[in-house]
Amino acid sequence: MPQSFRDAVVRARVHGGDDRFLAAIRDEDVCHLASTRHGGGGCVLFKSAVRGLWP
């Protein structure tokens, strides 16, 4: 099996897992967590979730 094919298969599996993980995170849950950790104030998401590097 050529290395490039294995790389593509691995990349598809990893990215597929990332996509499923991101899809499982609900905006409401993120806001609730942020609000409870910061004194119960309101929460507004200013960016959509995307796959990439974490800060």
C-alpha positions, 0 to 999 in steps of 0.5 A: 500500500503506498504511503500517500494512500495510508496518509490520506486514510489516516487524515480522513479518520483523524479529521472525521473524529475532529468533525464529530467532536466539534459537532457534539459541542453545543453553543449553549453548553459553551455559554453556560460553562463560560457564564458559570465560571465567570460570575453568572454573567451573560455569554455571546459567542463571537466566532463559530467553532472551527477545526484548527489549532487551540490557542 
